[in-house]
Amino acid sequence: MPSFDIVSKVDFQEVDNAVNQAIKEITQRYDFKGTTNEITLDKEHLNIQAADDYKLQAIKDILIAKLVRRQVSTKCFNYGKEETASAGAVRVKATIVQGISKEKGKEIVKLIKEAKLKVQAQIMEDQVRVTGKKIDDLQEVMQLLKGKDLDVELQFENMRS
């Protein structure tokens, strides 16, 4: 029986490359000279610290441009609220979203059921598996989900026939 998996994954190597390119651009830009601005990346978080609000927004814009150029979706980041740091600096922490949450999984299954296609969808941990009798029905599900804005980046894997 044909099936595929709906997942949400982030290529950490591409994120790391984008962060390194953004750091390089920040160190070379004239408007950042003489101020402390940094981006740090660990396994699940991205920390941005800037001298003021303007520079923080500029760093976010630079980082988003580098991520988009490397084909990493900006939906993979949940930015926290801005905090003040020492000497008037501003920092923000962004969480890197991996996998599909239970709530998003339920929303995806509901969308598929409302489409009245002859497929079954089930939530399996952090992914959703869709099975059906015809590959055409599975491709319709893919097109349906691509057309919806679900605030999470979706990839379709393991297409089996």
N, C-alpha and C positions, 0 to 999 in steps of 0.2 A: 504494500500500500504506500503510495507516494507521500512524502512528508518533508518538512523543513523546520528549522529552528529560528526563532526571532530572538536575537541577542542584542546587548548593548556593551560594546567593548571599546577600550581606549588603547591605542598603540603608544605605550609609554616611551619608546625610543623616539617617535616623532614628536611627542610632547617635550622630551628632553632637548631635542634638536631645536625646536621652536623657542624654548626658554633660553638656550645658549645664544641663539641669533638675536633675541630681544635684548639680552644683557649686553651683547656686543654693540648693538645700535645705541642703547642708552649711554654707554660709556663714551661713545663718539659724538653724541649730539651736544651742540653748544648750550642749549637751554638747560641741560642737566649738569653742566660743569660746576664744580665747587659745592655740590649738595650730595647728601647721602641717599642713594636710591638703590634698592636691591630686590632681586627676585630669587627665592630659594624654592627648590623642589624636593620633596621627599616622597615616600611611597604613595600616600593618599592625599597629600595637601600641596598647595602652591601658596607660598607666602610672598606678598608684595609689600614693600615698605618704601615710602616716598617722603620727600621733604614737605609737601603740602598737597592739598586736594587736587590742584591743577596737574601737578606732576603724577599723582596717582592715576588720574584718568588718562593721561598721556601714556603711561606705562601699560595700562590695560589695553588701550587702543593699539599700541605697538605689538603687544603679546597676541591680541586677537588677529591682527594682520598676519603675523608669523604662523599662527596655528592654522588659519584658513589656507595659507599658501602651502602648508604641509598636509592639507586635507584632513585635519582634525577638527571635528565639530565643536563649536563653542558651547553646545548644549551639554557637553560632558563636564562642565564646571558649575558648581553652585557657590556663588560668592557670598561670604558672610557679611556682617555689617562692619562698617569702617570704625576703627578704634584709633584713639590718639595715643601716640607714643612720646618718648622723651624729646625735648627741644622742639615741640610743635610738629613733629613728624606724624604721618598717618600711615596706618597699616591695615591690610585686609587679608583674610585667609580664604582661599578657594578650595573646596573639596572636590576631588576628582571622582565622578560618578561612574561606577563599574556595575554592570548588571541591571536587570529590570526589577524594580521594587514590586512588592505584592500588589500595591494599589494600581500601579501602571499596568501590571500583568492582567489584573481584573478588567481594567479599562480596555485593553487590547482585545481580550476575549469577548467583552460585551460588544465592541465595534464589529468584530467578526460575526457574532451571532445575529446582530441587527441587519447585517448585509444579506442574510438568508441564503448563504452559499452552502453547498453540500460538503462542508468540511467540519472537522472537530478541532478545537483548540484547548490545550490544557497547560496549566502553569507547572513548570518543573524548576524549582529553586529560583534561579535568577534569569530564567529564559522561558519562552513560550513555544511549545511544539504544536504545529498545525499539521493535521493529516487529512487526506481526502482521497477519493477514488480517481479523480482526474487531475493531471498536472495543470490543466487550464484553470481549474478552480483555485489551485494554490497560487498561480500567477495573478489571478484576480485579487486574492487576499494581499499579495505583495503590493499591487498597484493601489489598493484601497488604503493601506497603511502608509504608503509613501505620500499620498495626498492629504493625510491628516497631520496636524501639528500636535504632537504628543509631549513636547518639552523634554524629549529624550531621543538621542540618536539611535536609530535602529539599523541593525545589519541582519541579513538573511543568510543562514549557513546550513550546511549539511543537507542539501537538496537531494533526496533519495527517490528513485522511481521504481 
